[in-house]
Amino acid sequence: QVQLVESGGGLMQTGGSLRLSCAASGSISSVSAMGWYRRAPGKQRDLVATITSGGTTNYADSVKGRFTISRDNAKNTVYLQMNTLKPEDTAVYSCYIQGLLIGNKNFRSWGQGTQVTVSS
């Protein structure tokens, strides 16, 4: 009932920037939390950043000062601006969006994942 479409991944050199987007569509009544996770090769999935409906943000220590999460409530879209990229940022990045469907059922949906590769 909710579909997420991610975009913006790719290959970048160390020190470069990328911007990820994740747009939700479907029978959405309201959106609360949004966020991004990443999974590096051979590692567990880690939280990157979250943002609440009120705009409160939270970041993993490894990305603080370099990444910025933001949202466009009118478009049910969350963004991740990634600056000063490092090779250790290489991972598949997945967004999530949670909230209420029309009919007051809670939902949490995940994007399909987008590859970010940072070359040294």
ABEGO torsion letter per residue (X at the ends): XBBBBBBGBEBBBBGBBBBBBBBBBEBBABBBBBBBBBBBBGBBBBBABBBBAAGBBBBBAAABGABBBBBBAAAGBBBBBBBGBBAAABBBBBBBBBEBBBGGBBBBBBBAEBBBBBBX
